[in-house]
């Protein structure tokens, strides 16, 4: 059995969340802008779900890693820091049942 559909769904959800974030107007956002807050939270939640998901196949590892290496949420970008620690990133690739620290 393959986990590629699950991983692709997680990737698609994250891409959609990023598209929603990127579609927000470029104007200065007030701190209490609910739309901005909701969009940012969705990006964070979908990134966290993808980061935490442990692929069960080598193909799944390749699909997940291939996407994550292109996304600034996971590798940082334009001088920004990634959203996740190295330990969090690595633990998302450990075999199911492996100890997380």
ZIRACOR-V146437 format. One record per backbone hydrogen bond with DSSP energy under -0.5 kcal/mol. NH is the residue of the N-H (numbers start at 1). CO is the residue of the C=O. E is the energy in kcal/mol with one decimal. If there is no record, write none. Layout:
nh = <NH/NH>
co = <CO/CO>
e = <E/E>
This chain:
nh = <7/8/9/10/11/12/13/14/15/16/17/18/19/20/21/22/23/24/33/34/37/38/39/40/41/42/43/44/45/46/47/48/49/50/51/52/53/55/55/61/62/63/64/65/66/67/68/69/70/71/72/74/75/76/80/83/89/90/91/92/93/94/98>
co = <3/4/5/6/7/8/9/10/11/12/13/14/15/16/17/18/19/21/30/32/33/34/35/36/37/38/39/40/41/42/43/44/45/46/47/48/49/53/92/57/58/59/60/61/62/63/64/65/67/68/70/71/71/72/77/73/85/86/87/88/90/91/95>
e = <-2.3/-3.0/-2.1/-2.1/-2.5/-2.9/-2.3/-2.0/-2.8/-2.5/-2.2/-2.6/-2.5/-2.3/-2.3/-3.0/-1.4/-1.3/-1.7/-0.7/-2.3/-2.7/-2.4/-2.6/-2.3/-2.1/-2.1/-2.2/-2.7/-2.5/-2.2/-2.3/-2.2/-2.1/-2.7/-2.4/-1.5/-0.7/-0.6/-1.8/-2.3/-2.4/-2.6/-2.9/-2.5/-1.8/-2.7/-2.3/-1.6/-1.0/-0.5/-1.6/-1.9/-2.1/-2.4/-2.6/-2.3/-2.9/-2.4/-1.2/-2.2/-0.8/-2.3>
